[in-house]
Amino acid sequence: MTLLTQREAASLLHLSERTLERFRVSGTGPKFLRLGRSIRYRLTDIEAFIASRVRLYVRLRIAQKGKCYGYD
């Protein structure tokens, strides 16, 4: 099991450490471990967080009617 520091996790996610802290407080970020006073992130949890953020956006344009439909 690979454990990352907050700095390493933030770097991997291309986020600031402060943003990662906000995610942690609000419960919207990746799962984390508290080891004493230290915060650690498992690499598998970071990867799962990234995978959960993948969105497919399809945009259909119907030329005849000039309408545009978006699907998430």
Stockholm file with secondary structure:
# STOCKHOLM 1.0

chainA/1-72         MTLLTQREAASLLHLSERTLERFRVSGTGPKFLRLGRSIRYRLTDIEAFIASRVRLYVRLRIAQKGKCYGYD
#=GR chainA/1-72 SS CCEECHHHHHHHHTCCHHHHHHHHHHTCSCCCEEETTEEEEEHHHHHHHHHHTCCCCEEEEETTTTEEEEEC
#=GC SS_cons        CCEECHHHHHHHHTCCHHHHHHHHHHTCSCCCEEETTEEEEEHHHHHHHHHHTCCCCEEEEETTTTEEEEEC
//
